[in-house]
Amino acid sequence: MTGKLSLKTQSRLATAKKYSGKFIINLIIYILLIEFAFTFLYPFIYMILNSLKYDYEVIDATKQWIITDINWNNYVSAFEGLDYMKSLVNTLIVVLGSTLGHIISCSLAGYGFARFKFKGSSLMFGLAMLNLIIPSALMIMPLYIQFSKFHMMGTYLPIILPSFFGFGLKGGIYIFLFRQFFKSLPVSYEEAAKIEGCSMLQVFVRIMLPIARTTILVVFILSVVWHWNDYFEPATYLSGNLQILSQKISSVASASATVTSAVGASVNMTALAACVLVILPLLIVYFIFQKQFMEGVEFSGLAN
C-alpha cells in the first residue's frame, strides 16, 4: 500500500513539475510579448495622449500618462492646417490610382513569370526584383528629367503612371507576390478553360484573377499603406494645391508652437494631432480588412 502511494505521489510530483515548467515558459513568453507590444505601441500611445493635452499638462511630470482636460483645439488647428478634405482627396487620387496600376500591371507580370518560360525570362524577373534593391532616390533624377520633357510636372502622373508599368513604389514585391501565388496553382485550371474555348486573356481575367483575390487584397493594402506614408516622391513632384497629407504635416509642425516637456523632450501637440488625423484612415482600412489581410499573407507566399 505504501509502495502504491509513493508511486502515485511520484506521478503527481512529476505532473506538477511538468506543468510548472510549462507555466514558467509561458510566463516568460507572455512577458516578452507584452514588452514587444509596448515597444511597438508606445509611439502611438505617446502621440495620442500628447495630442489631447494642454501646454501645462505636457510640462507637468505627474501627468505624463494622464489626461485631466481634453484639448480638442489641437485637432481643430491640425484639421485646418492640413486643409484636410482637400489634401485627403489629393491623397486618395495618388494612392488609389497607383494601387490600381500596381494590381493590373503586377498581376499580369507575375502571371507571365509564373506560367510562360521564354529565353531571358529569369533575367527579366531578376531585373524586376532590382526595384526592391535600388533606392528610389537614385532613380528620381532621370525620372524627373523625363517627366519634365513630357510636361507632366505639376500633375499626379509622375507618381501614378509608373505603377501601370510594374515600376512605381515597391512594384517588385507585388510582382513577386503574384508570381509565387500563380506558381502554386495547378495548370489544370488553364487547360480546362482553354478546352472551353477561352483565350489566354480570358483565362487570366475570368479564372486566375478571381482565384487570386487574397493576393490582390494583400497588394492593395501594402500599396495603399506605402503610398499613403510616402513623402519623397510627392515632395519631388507635387506642390501647391496638389499636395497630399504626408506633405502637409511639415507645414503644420512649422506653423504651430512647441513645448518642452518635463523630461526635456520637445512636444508639438498640434503636429501630433495632425499625425493622428493622417494615419486614422489607414487604421480604419486595416481593422476592416485585418482578417482577409492575414489570410492573404498566408496564401500569397509572403509568409514564406
SETORMI-632947 format. One record per residue (C-alpha): y negated, x negated, z; residue in three letters; residue number from 1. Coordinates in nm, 4 decimals, decimal comma. Each point is the difference from the previous one (the first is absolute). Last residue first. Layout:
+----------+----------+----------+-----+-----+
!        y !        x !        z ! res !   n !
+----------+----------+----------+-----+-----+
!        Y !        X !        Z ! ALA ! NUM !
...
+----------+----------+----------+-----+-----+
//
This chain:
+----------+----------+----------+-----+-----+
!        y !        x !        z ! res !   n !
+----------+----------+----------+-----+-----+
!  -3,2216 !  -0,7457 !  -4,6646 ! ASN ! 304 !
!  -0,2182 !   0,2705 !   0,1562 ! ALA ! 303 !
!  -0,2078 !   0,0197 !  -0,3182 ! LEU ! 302 !
!   0,3072 !   0,0924 !  -0,2066 ! GLY ! 301 !
!  -0,1205 !   0,3481 !  -0,0894 ! SER ! 300 !
!   0,2500 !   0,1934 !   0,2120 ! PHE ! 299 !
!  -0,1029 !  -0,1146 !   0,3489 ! GLU ! 298 !
!  -0,3722 !  -0,0271 !  -0,0707 ! VAL ! 297 !
!   0,0094 !   0,3463 !  -0,1579 ! GLY ! 296 !
!   0,1657 !   0,1491 !   0,3061 ! GLU ! 295 !
!  -0,2699 !  -0,1572 !   0,2185 ! MET ! 294 !
!  -0,2725 !   0,1384 !  -0,2282 ! PHE ! 293 !
!   0,1550 !   0,3475 !  -0,0083 ! GLN ! 292 !
!  -0,0024 !   0,0167 !   0,3799 ! LYS ! 291 !
!  -0,3580 !  -0,1290 !   0,0299 ! GLN ! 290 !
!  -0,1439 !   0,2235 !  -0,2744 ! PHE ! 289 !
!  -0,2337 !   0,2153 !   0,2118 ! ILE ! 288 !
!  -0,0599 !  -0,2717 !   0,2611 ! PHE ! 287 !
!  -0,0849 !  -0,2529 !  -0,2718 ! TYR ! 286 !
!  -0,2414 !   0,2285 !  -0,1856 ! VAL ! 285 !
!  -0,1856 !   0,0867 !   0,3229 ! ILE ! 284 !
!  -0,0174 !  -0,3655 !   0,1009 ! LEU ! 283 !
!  -0,1428 !  -0,0925 !  -0,3395 ! LEU ! 282 !
!  -0,2644 !   0,2743 !   0,0222 ! PRO ! 281 !
!  -0,1083 !  -0,1321 !   0,3453 ! LEU ! 280 !
!  -0,0328 !  -0,3649 !  -0,1083 ! ILE ! 279 !
!  -0,3624 !   0,0284 !  -0,1170 ! VAL ! 278 !
!  -0,1166 !   0,2326 !   0,2787 ! LEU ! 277 !
!   0,1454 !  -0,2321 !   0,2648 ! VAL ! 276 !
!  -0,1673 !  -0,3007 !  -0,1626 ! CYS ! 275 !
!  -0,3345 !   0,1831 !  -0,0003 ! ALA ! 274 !
!   0,0408 !   0,0732 !   0,3716 ! ALA ! 273 !
!   0,0568 !  -0,3715 !   0,0550 ! LEU ! 272 !
!  -0,3165 !  -0,0760 !  -0,1968 ! ALA ! 271 !
!  -0,1940 !   0,2476 !   0,2147 ! THR ! 270 !
!   0,1332 !  -0,1525 !   0,3227 ! MET ! 269 !
!  -0,0906 !  -0,3578 !  -0,0914 ! ASN ! 268 !
!   0,1530 !  -0,2111 !   0,2751 ! VAL ! 267 !
!  -0,0659 !  -0,3704 !   0,0491 ! SER ! 266 !
!   0,2469 !  -0,1426 !   0,2506 ! ALA ! 265 !
!  -0,1157 !  -0,1664 !   0,3223 ! GLY ! 264 !
!   0,2520 !   0,1600 !   0,2369 ! VAL ! 263 !
!  -0,2604 !   0,2448 !   0,1336 ! ALA ! 262 !
!  -0,0867 !   0,1088 !  -0,3538 ! SER ! 261 !
!  -0,2806 !  -0,1334 !  -0,2182 ! THR ! 260 !
!  -0,1512 !   0,2869 !  -0,1990 ! VAL ! 259 !
!  -0,0634 !   0,0049 !  -0,3755 ! THR ! 258 !
!  -0,2506 !   0,2322 !  -0,1659 ! ALA ! 257 !
!   0,0483 !   0,1653 !  -0,3387 ! SER ! 256 !
!  -0,1253 !  -0,0873 !  -0,3507 ! ALA ! 255 !
!   0,2193 !  -0,3074 !  -0,0528 ! SER ! 254 !
!   0,3152 !   0,1832 !   0,1090 ! ALA ! 253 !
!  -0,0736 !   0,3025 !  -0,2192 ! VAL ! 252 !
!  -0,0611 !  -0,2258 !  -0,3019 ! SER ! 251 !
!   0,3265 !  -0,1843 !   0,0672 ! SER ! 250 !
!   0,1927 !   0,3274 !   0,0248 ! ILE ! 249 !
!  -0,1305 !   0,1231 !  -0,3359 ! LYS ! 248 !
!   0,2175 !  -0,2298 !  -0,2083 ! GLN ! 247 !
!   0,3253 !   0,1354 !   0,1463 ! SER ! 246 !
!  -0,1229 !   0,3558 !  -0,0626 ! LEU ! 245 !
!  -0,0540 !  -0,0365 !  -0,3752 ! ILE ! 244 !
!  -0,3118 !  -0,1056 !  -0,1901 ! GLN ! 243 !
!  -0,0700 !   0,1745 !  -0,3322 ! LEU ! 242 !
!  -0,3501 !   0,1190 !   0,0929 ! ASN ! 241 !
!  -0,1284 !  -0,3571 !   0,0200 ! GLY ! 240 !
!   0,2607 !  -0,2660 !  -0,0702 ! SER ! 239 !
!   0,3537 !  -0,0393 !  -0,1284 ! LEU ! 238 !
!   0,1650 !  -0,2939 !  -0,1795 ! TYR ! 237 !
!   0,0108 !  -0,2920 !   0,2419 ! THR ! 236 !
!  -0,0303 !   0,1897 !   0,3300 ! ALA ! 235 !
!   0,2606 !   0,2461 !  -0,1285 ! PRO ! 234 !
!   0,2353 !  -0,2910 !  -0,0817 ! GLU ! 233 !
!  -0,0311 !  -0,1766 !   0,3360 ! PHE ! 232 !
!  -0,0062 !   0,2957 !   0,2374 ! TYR ! 231 !
!   0,3504 !   0,1438 !  -0,0185 ! ASP ! 230 !
!   0,0913 !   0,2343 !   0,2847 ! ASN ! 229 !
!   0,0321 !   0,3149 !  -0,2101 ! TRP ! 228 !
!   0,1605 !  -0,1917 !  -0,2864 ! HIS ! 227 !
!   0,2690 !  -0,1397 !   0,2290 ! TRP ! 226 !
!   0,0634 !   0,3307 !   0,1787 ! VAL ! 225 !
!   0,0114 !   0,2110 !  -0,3173 ! VAL ! 224 !
!   0,2263 !  -0,2497 !  -0,1781 ! SER ! 223 !
!   0,2424 !  -0,0150 !   0,2923 ! LEU ! 222 !
!   0,0098 !   0,3804 !   0,0355 ! ILE ! 221 !
!   0,0536 !   0,0667 !  -0,3712 ! PHE ! 220 !
!   0,2524 !  -0,2818 !  -0,0394 ! VAL ! 219 !
!   0,2053 !   0,1428 !   0,2868 ! VAL ! 218 !
!  -0,0301 !   0,3532 !  -0,1430 ! LEU ! 217 !
!   0,1089 !  -0,1191 !  -0,3442 ! ILE ! 216 !
!   0,2987 !  -0,1722 !   0,1609 ! THR ! 215 !
!   0,1031 !   0,3281 !   0,1627 ! THR ! 214 !
!  -0,0611 !   0,1898 !  -0,3270 ! ARG ! 213 !
!   0,2313 !  -0,2317 !  -0,1962 ! ALA ! 212 !
!   0,2518 !   0,2736 !  -0,0871 ! ILE ! 211 !
!  -0,2795 !   0,2093 !  -0,1526 ! PRO ! 210 !
!  -0,1135 !  -0,3060 !  -0,2012 ! LEU ! 209 !
!   0,3453 !  -0,0845 !  -0,1338 ! MET ! 208 !
!   0,1089 !   0,3310 !  -0,1509 ! ILE ! 207 !
!  -0,2823 !   0,1873 !  -0,1734 ! ARG ! 206 !
!  -0,2539 !  -0,2782 !  -0,0616 ! VAL ! 205 !
!   0,2351 !  -0,2951 !  -0,0531 ! PHE ! 204 !
!   0,2652 !   0,1889 !  -0,1916 ! VAL ! 203 !
!  -0,2693 !   0,1680 !  -0,2094 ! GLN ! 202 !
!  -0,1493 !  -0,3404 !  -0,0842 ! LEU ! 201 !
!   0,3411 !  -0,1369 !  -0,0928 ! MET ! 200 !
!   0,0673 !   0,2996 !  -0,2269 ! SER ! 199 !
!   0,2094 !   0,2921 !   0,1193 ! CYS ! 198 !
!   0,2751 !   0,1375 !  -0,2258 ! GLY ! 197 !
!   0,2438 !   0,1375 !   0,2578 ! GLU ! 196 !
!   0,2132 !  -0,3114 !  -0,0493 ! ILE ! 195 !
!  -0,3110 !  -0,2032 !   0,0829 ! LYS ! 194 !
!  -0,0347 !   0,1851 !   0,3324 ! ALA ! 193 !
!   0,3604 !  -0,0768 !   0,0958 ! ALA ! 192 !
!  -0,0473 !  -0,3675 !  -0,0856 ! GLU ! 191 !
!  -0,3242 !  -0,0195 !   0,1970 ! GLU ! 190 !
!   0,1574 !   0,1337 !   0,3182 ! TYR ! 189 !
!   0,3191 !  -0,2015 !  -0,0584 ! SER ! 188 !
!  -0,1990 !  -0,3230 !   0,0336 ! VAL ! 187 !
!   0,0453 !   0,0159 !   0,3762 ! PRO ! 186 !
!  -0,3129 !  -0,0369 !   0,2166 ! LEU ! 185 !
!  -0,0571 !  -0,3121 !   0,2148 ! SER ! 184 !
!  -0,1796 !  -0,1796 !  -0,2838 ! LYS ! 183 !
!  -0,2523 !   0,2867 !  -0,0125 ! PHE ! 182 !
!  -0,0906 !  -0,0552 !   0,3655 ! PHE ! 181 !
!  -0,0339 !  -0,3772 !  -0,0224 ! GLN ! 180 !
!  -0,2135 !   0,0251 !  -0,3141 ! ARG ! 179 !
!  -0,2261 !   0,2639 !   0,1553 ! PHE ! 178 !
!  -0,0608 !  -0,2140 !   0,3083 ! LEU ! 177 !
!  -0,0583 !  -0,3181 !  -0,2029 ! PHE ! 176 !
!  -0,2503 !   0,1704 !  -0,2292 ! ILE ! 175 !
!  -0,1824 !   0,1274 !   0,3091 ! TYR ! 174 !
!  -0,0020 !  -0,3500 !   0,1510 ! ILE ! 173 !
!  -0,1550 !  -0,1466 !  -0,3125 ! GLY ! 172 !
!  -0,2885 !   0,2474 !  -0,0148 ! GLY ! 171 !
!  -0,1418 !  -0,1233 !   0,3313 ! LYS ! 170 !
!  -0,3589 !   0,0872 !  -0,1084 ! LEU ! 169 !
!  -0,0299 !   0,0388 !  -0,3759 ! GLY ! 168 !
!   0,2639 !  -0,1064 !  -0,2510 ! PHE ! 167 !
!   0,2595 !   0,2483 !  -0,1202 ! GLY ! 166 !
!  -0,2084 !   0,0888 !  -0,3075 ! PHE ! 165 !
!  -0,1386 !   0,3293 !   0,1357 ! PHE ! 164 !
!  -0,0973 !  -0,1872 !   0,3193 ! SER ! 163 !
!  -0,2312 !  -0,2257 !  -0,2007 ! PRO ! 162 !
!  -0,2199 !   0,3028 !  -0,0950 ! LEU ! 161 !
!  -0,0806 !   0,1272 !   0,3517 ! ILE ! 160 !
!  -0,1933 !  -0,2929 !   0,1481 ! ILE ! 159 !
!  -0,2021 !  -0,1156 !  -0,3019 ! PRO ! 158 !
!  -0,0244 !   0,3675 !  -0,1122 ! LEU ! 157 !
!  -0,1949 !   0,1364 !   0,2991 ! TYR ! 156 !
!  -0,3352 !  -0,0557 !  -0,1729 ! THR ! 155 !
!  -0,3011 !  -0,2294 !   0,0502 ! GLY ! 154 !
!   0,1604 !  -0,2718 !  -0,2075 ! MET ! 153 !
!   0,2047 !   0,1319 !  -0,2906 ! MET ! 152 !
!  -0,2174 !  -0,1413 !  -0,2775 ! HIS ! 151 !
!   0,2986 !  -0,1476 !  -0,1885 ! PHE ! 150 !
!  -0,1463 !  -0,3508 !   0,0325 ! LYS ! 149 !
!  -0,0649 !   0,0606 !   0,3714 ! SER ! 148 !
!   0,3609 !   0,1062 !   0,0499 ! PHE ! 147 !
!   0,1155 !  -0,3240 !  -0,1600 ! GLN ! 146 !
!  -0,2300 !  -0,2185 !   0,2107 ! ILE ! 145 !
!   0,1014 !   0,1754 !   0,3230 ! TYR ! 144 !
!   0,3667 !  -0,0353 !  -0,0905 ! LEU ! 143 !
!  -0,0440 !  -0,3737 !  -0,0592 ! PRO ! 142 !
!  -0,1767 !  -0,0314 !   0,3404 ! MET ! 141 !
!   0,2258 !   0,2295 !   0,2042 ! ILE ! 140 !
!   0,3279 !  -0,1708 !  -0,0791 ! MET ! 139 !
!  -0,0119 !  -0,2706 !   0,2664 ! LEU ! 138 !
!  -0,1323 !   0,2455 !   0,2613 ! ALA ! 137 !
!   0,3009 !   0,2254 !  -0,0669 ! SER ! 136 !
!   0,2228 !  -0,2592 !   0,1634 ! PRO ! 135 !
!   0,2997 !  -0,1012 !  -0,2146 ! ILE ! 134 !
!   0,3274 !   0,0643 !   0,1806 ! ILE ! 133 !
!   0,0665 !   0,3727 !  -0,0309 ! LEU ! 132 !
!  -0,1360 !   0,0192 !  -0,3551 ! ASN ! 131 !
!   0,2390 !  -0,2823 !  -0,0784 ! LEU ! 130 !
!   0,2724 !   0,2659 !   0,0202 ! MET ! 129 !
!  -0,1001 !   0,1295 !  -0,3432 ! ALA ! 128 !
!   0,0412 !  -0,3513 !  -0,1396 ! LEU ! 127 !
!   0,3500 !  -0,0146 !   0,1484 ! GLY ! 126 !
!   0,0830 !   0,3335 !  -0,1607 ! PHE ! 125 !
!  -0,1210 !  -0,1336 !  -0,3348 ! MET ! 124 !
!   0,2135 !  -0,3115 !   0,0396 ! LEU ! 123 !
!   0,3052 !   0,2077 !   0,0888 ! SER ! 122 !
!  -0,0586 !   0,2203 !  -0,3051 ! SER ! 121 !
!  -0,0386 !  -0,3019 !  -0,2300 ! GLY ! 120 !
!   0,2704 !   0,1036 !  -0,2440 ! LYS ! 119 !
!   0,0939 !   0,3589 !   0,0673 ! PHE ! 118 !
!   0,1778 !   0,1919 !   0,2738 ! LYS ! 117 !
!  -0,1179 !   0,3582 !   0,0349 ! PHE ! 116 !
!   0,0968 !   0,2102 !   0,3028 ! ARG ! 115 !
!  -0,1626 !  -0,1419 !   0,3138 ! ALA ! 114 !
!  -0,2890 !  -0,1872 !  -0,1658 ! PHE ! 113 !
!  -0,0881 !   0,3072 !  -0,2067 ! GLY ! 112 !
!   0,0265 !   0,2345 !   0,2966 ! TYR ! 111 !
!  -0,2303 !  -0,2236 !   0,2038 ! GLY ! 110 !
!  -0,2508 !  -0,0204 !  -0,2850 ! ALA ! 109 !
!  -0,0054 !   0,3771 !  -0,0481 ! LEU ! 108 !
!  -0,0250 !   0,0614 !   0,3755 ! SER ! 107 !
!  -0,2705 !  -0,2668 !   0,0239 ! CYS ! 106 !
!  -0,2137 !   0,1544 !  -0,2749 ! SER ! 105 !
!   0,0047 !   0,3636 !   0,1115 ! ILE ! 104 !
!  -0,0011 !  -0,0491 !   0,3786 ! ILE ! 103 !
!  -0,2567 !  -0,2797 !  -0,0179 ! HIS ! 102 !
!  -0,2387 !   0,2001 !  -0,2180 ! GLY ! 101 !
!   0,0218 !   0,3008 !   0,2313 ! LEU ! 100 !
!  -0,0732 !  -0,2261 !   0,2976 ! THR !  99 !
!  -0,3023 !  -0,1531 !  -0,1726 ! SER !  98 !
!  -0,1495 !   0,3414 !  -0,0788 ! GLY !  97 !
!   0,0848 !   0,1335 !   0,3461 ! LEU !  96 !
!  -0,1630 !  -0,2925 !   0,1797 ! VAL !  95 !
!  -0,3081 !  -0,0459 !  -0,2184 ! VAL !  94 !
!  -0,0832 !   0,3705 !  -0,0313 ! ILE !  93 !
!   0,0874 !   0,0630 !   0,3661 ! LEU !  92 !
!  -0,2319 !  -0,2796 !   0,1118 ! THR !  91 !
!  -0,2903 !   0,1335 !  -0,2051 ! ASN !  90 !
!   0,0560 !   0,3489 !   0,1468 ! VAL !  89 !
!   0,0103 !  -0,1483 !   0,3508 ! LEU !  88 !
!  -0,3198 !  -0,1965 !  -0,0648 ! SER !  87 !
!  -0,1817 !   0,3203 !  -0,0970 ! LYS !  86 !
!   0,1403 !   0,1916 !   0,2977 ! MET !  85 !
!  -0,0624 !  -0,2802 !   0,2488 ! TYR !  84 !
!  -0,3495 !  -0,1209 !  -0,0766 ! ASP !  83 !
!   0,1377 !  -0,2814 !   0,2176 ! LEU !  82 !
!  -0,3202 !  -0,0110 !   0,2024 ! GLY !  81 !
!  -0,0026 !   0,3785 !   0,0430 ! GLU !  80 !
!   0,3577 !   0,0178 !   0,1248 ! PHE !  79 !
!  -0,0524 !  -0,3101 !   0,2154 ! ALA !  78 !
!  -0,3114 !   0,1486 !   0,1617 ! SER !  77 !
!   0,1821 !   0,3271 !   0,0730 ! VAL !  76 !
!   0,3022 !  -0,1928 !   0,1239 ! TYR !  75 !
!  -0,2072 !  -0,2054 !   0,2431 ! ASN !  74 !
!  -0,1830 !   0,3159 !   0,1064 ! ASN !  73 !
!   0,3304 !   0,1377 !   0,1285 ! TRP !  72 !
!  -0,0476 !  -0,1854 !   0,3291 ! ASN !  71 !
!   0,2694 !   0,1105 !   0,2437 ! ILE !  70 !
!  -0,1008 !  -0,0458 !   0,3636 ! ASP !  69 !
!   0,2504 !  -0,1292 !   0,2562 ! THR !  68 !
!   0,2110 !  -0,2154 !  -0,2307 ! ILE !  67 !
!   0,2377 !  -0,2433 !   0,1685 ! ILE !  66 !
!   0,1742 !  -0,3151 !  -0,1250 ! TRP !  65 !
!  -0,2923 !  -0,2422 !   0,0432 ! GLN !  64 !
!  -0,1666 !   0,2267 !   0,2528 ! LYS !  63 !
!   0,0030 !  -0,2345 !   0,3007 ! THR !  62 !
!  -0,1550 !  -0,2796 !  -0,2097 ! ALA !  61 !
!  -0,3172 !   0,2055 !  -0,0640 ! ASP !  60 !
!  -0,1793 !  -0,1348 !  -0,3110 ! ILE !  59 !
!   0,1922 !   0,2270 !  -0,2363 ! VAL !  58 !
!  -0,0641 !   0,2978 !   0,2267 ! GLU !  57 !
!  -0,3760 !  -0,0683 !   0,0060 ! TYR !  56 !
!  -0,0173 !  -0,0052 !  -0,3797 ! ASP !  55 !
!   0,1649 !   0,3407 !  -0,0408 ! TYR !  54 !
!   0,3661 !   0,0274 !  -0,0890 ! LYS !  53 !
!   0,1984 !   0,1929 !  -0,2633 ! LEU !  52 !
!   0,0408 !  -0,2845 !  -0,2505 ! SER !  51 !
!   0,1051 !  -0,2235 !   0,2886 ! ASN !  50 !
!   0,3094 !   0,2075 !   0,0746 ! LEU !  49 !
!   0,1035 !   0,0447 !  -0,3645 ! ILE !  48 !
!  -0,0352 !  -0,3670 !  -0,0946 ! MET !  47 !
!   0,1678 !  -0,1362 !   0,3125 ! TYR !  46 !
!   0,2932 !   0,2406 !  -0,0378 ! ILE !  45 !
!   0,0327 !  -0,0887 !  -0,3689 ! PHE !  44 !
!  -0,0202 !  -0,3755 !   0,0648 ! PRO !  43 !
!   0,2512 !   0,0315 !   0,2898 ! TYR !  42 !
!   0,2610 !   0,1923 !  -0,1998 ! LEU !  41 !
!   0,1665 !  -0,3018 !  -0,1619 ! PHE !  40 !
!   0,0147 !  -0,2119 !   0,3163 ! THR !  39 !
!   0,0831 !   0,3078 !   0,2078 ! PHE !  38 !
!   0,2991 !   0,0748 !  -0,2214 ! ALA !  37 !
!   0,1176 !  -0,3613 !   0,0222 ! PHE !  36 !
!  -0,0240 !   0,0075 !   0,3811 ! GLU !  35 !
!   0,1750 !   0,3383 !   0,0174 ! ILE !  34 !
!   0,2771 !  -0,1268 !  -0,2272 ! LEU !  33 !
!   0,0437 !  -0,3128 !   0,2141 ! LEU !  32 !
!   0,0255 !   0,2106 !   0,3168 ! ILE !  31 !
!   0,2438 !   0,2351 !  -0,1735 ! TYR !  30 !
!   0,2241 !  -0,2892 !  -0,1065 ! ILE !  29 !
!  -0,0063 !  -0,1561 !   0,3487 ! ILE !  28 !
!   0,0961 !   0,3339 !   0,1569 ! LEU !  27 !
!   0,2771 !   0,0508 !  -0,2548 ! ASN !  26 !
!   0,1460 !  -0,3415 !   0,0853 ! ILE !  25 !
!  -0,0274 !   0,0681 !   0,3748 ! ILE !  24 !
!   0,1616 !   0,3428 !  -0,0371 ! PHE !  23 !
!   0,2801 !  -0,1386 !  -0,2150 ! LYS !  22 !
!   0,0780 !  -0,2595 !   0,2680 ! GLY !  21 !
!  -0,0121 !   0,2680 !   0,2701 ! SER !  20 !
!   0,2385 !   0,2125 !  -0,2065 ! TYR !  19 !
!   0,2559 !  -0,2802 !  -0,0289 ! LYS !  18 !
!  -0,0354 !  -0,1026 !   0,3648 ! LYS !  17 !
!   0,0513 !   0,3609 !   0,1090 ! ALA !  16 !
!   0,3079 !   0,0275 !  -0,2212 ! THR !  15 !
!   0,1411 !  -0,3271 !   0,1352 ! ALA !  14 !
!  -0,0703 !   0,1113 !   0,3581 ! LEU !  13 !
!   0,1645 !   0,3360 !  -0,0655 ! ARG !  12 !
!   0,3072 !  -0,1684 !  -0,1465 ! SER !  11 !
!   0,0187 !  -0,2432 !   0,2921 ! GLN !  10 !
!  -0,0222 !   0,2886 !   0,2442 ! THR !   9 !
!   0,2700 !   0,1893 !  -0,1843 ! LYS !   8 !
!   0,2226 !  -0,3083 !   0,0090 ! LEU !   7 !
!  -0,0747 !  -0,0479 !   0,3718 ! SER !   6 !
!   0,0882 !   0,3602 !   0,0679 ! LEU !   5 !
!   0,3318 !  -0,0350 !  -0,1813 ! LYS !   4 !
!   0,0827 !  -0,3134 !   0,1940 ! GLY !   3 !
!  -0,0808 !   0,1694 !   0,3284 ! THR !   2 !
!   0,2292 !   0,2855 !  -0,0894 ! MET !   1 !
+----------+----------+----------+-----+-----+
//
